[in-house]
C-alpha cells in the first residue's frame, strides 16, 4: 500500500494549494458565517474558533504555561505564518469552548 506524502503549504498558500485543501473539505472563507463556531486544526491540534467575517480571522482559546487566553488567527487562505486555522466543520461549542460576544468583538 502506498503511503501518502506530507502536504506542505507555502506561506501564504498558493491558489493551487488552496484548491487541494478545498477539495478535501476545508471550508472556504466566503462560506463561513459571521459569529459561528468552527472546528478545525491549528498547528496540528484540533481547536474551536469563532469566525469574524469583518475582521477576517478566527478567535480561538489558547493555553500557554497553564494560562488560558483568547487570540486571533487567520483563515489558512490568508496565512503568513504557521499560525492559521484550517476550518473543517461548523459546530456548536461546549460551554468551555464558547467565546462570548464581548470577547469575540474585542479580541
C-alpha positions as CSV (number, residue, x, y, z in Angstrom):
1,X,0.0,0.0,0.0
2,X,1.4,3.4,-1.0
3,X,1.9,5.9,1.9
4,X,0.6,9.4,1.4
5,X,3.1,12.2,1.2
6,X,3.1,15.0,3.7
7,X,1.4,18.2,2.4
8,X,3.5,21.3,2.9
9,X,2.0,24.7,2.4
10,X,3.8,27.8,1.2
11,X,3.1,30.9,3.2
12,X,0.9,32.4,2.0
13,X,-0.6,29.4,0.3
14,X,-0.7,29.2,-3.4
15,X,-4.0,29.1,-5.2
16,X,-3.2,25.5,-6.3
17,X,-2.6,24.5,-2.6
18,X,-5.9,26.1,-1.6
19,X,-7.8,24.3,-4.3
20,X,-6.4,21.0,-2.9
21,X,-7.4,21.9,0.6
22,X,-10.9,22.9,-0.5
23,X,-11.3,19.7,-2.5
24,X,-10.7,17.6,0.7
25,X,-13.2,19.5,2.8
26,X,-11.6,22.6,4.2
27,X,-14.2,25.4,4.4
28,X,-13.7,28.5,2.2
29,X,-13.8,31.8,4.0
30,X,-16.7,33.0,1.9
31,X,-18.8,30.0,3.1
32,X,-18.2,30.8,6.8
33,X,-21.0,32.5,8.8
34,X,-20.0,35.6,10.9
35,X,-20.1,34.7,14.6
36,X,-20.4,30.9,14.1
37,X,-18.1,28.4,15.8
38,X,-16.0,26.1,13.7
39,X,-13.9,23.0,14.5
40,X,-10.5,22.8,12.7
41,X,-6.8,22.5,13.0
42,X,-4.3,24.9,14.4
43,X,-0.6,23.8,14.5
44,X,-1.7,20.1,14.4
45,X,-4.2,20.5,17.2
46,X,-8.0,20.3,17.0
47,X,-9.5,23.6,18.1
48,X,-12.8,25.5,18.1
49,X,-12.7,29.0,16.7
50,X,-15.3,31.7,16.1
51,X,-15.2,33.3,12.7
52,X,-15.2,37.1,12.5
53,X,-16.2,37.9,8.9
54,X,-15.5,41.7,9.1
55,X,-12.0,41.3,10.6
56,X,-11.4,38.1,8.6
57,X,-10.0,36.0,11.4
58,X,-10.9,33.3,14.0
59,X,-10.9,34.0,17.7
60,X,-9.6,30.9,19.5
61,X,-8.8,29.8,23.0
62,X,-5.0,29.4,23.6
63,X,-3.3,27.8,26.6
64,X,0.3,28.6,27.3
65,X,2.2,27.9,30.6
66,X,-1.2,26.9,32.2
67,X,-2.8,30.3,31.4
68,X,-5.8,30.3,29.1
69,X,-6.3,33.4,26.8
70,X,-8.0,34.3,23.6
71,X,-6.1,35.1,20.5
72,X,-6.8,35.7,16.8
73,X,-5.6,33.6,13.9
74,X,-6.2,33.9,10.2
75,X,-8.0,31.5,7.9
76,X,-5.5,29.3,6.1
77,X,-6.1,31.2,2.9
78,X,-4.6,34.4,4.4
79,X,-1.9,32.8,6.5
80,X,1.5,34.4,6.5
81,X,2.9,32.3,9.4
82,X,2.3,28.8,10.7
83,X,-0.4,30.3,13.0
84,X,-3.5,29.6,10.9
85,X,-6.8,27.9,11.3
86,X,-7.9,25.2,8.9
87,X,-11.7,25.1,9.4
88,X,-13.3,21.7,8.8
89,X,-16.8,21.9,10.1
90,X,-19.3,24.1,11.8
91,X,-20.1,23.1,15.4
92,X,-22.0,24.1,18.5
93,X,-19.3,24.5,21.1
94,X,-19.4,23.0,24.6
95,X,-19.5,25.5,27.4
96,X,-15.7,25.5,27.9
97,X,-15.1,26.3,24.2
98,X,-17.8,29.1,23.8
99,X,-16.4,32.6,23.1
100,X,-18.6,35.3,24.4
101,X,-19.9,38.1,22.2
102,X,-17.8,40.7,24.2
103,X,-14.6,38.7,23.9
104,X,-15.4,38.0,20.2
105,X,-15.7,41.7,19.3
106,X,-12.8,42.9,21.5
107,X,-10.1,40.3,20.8
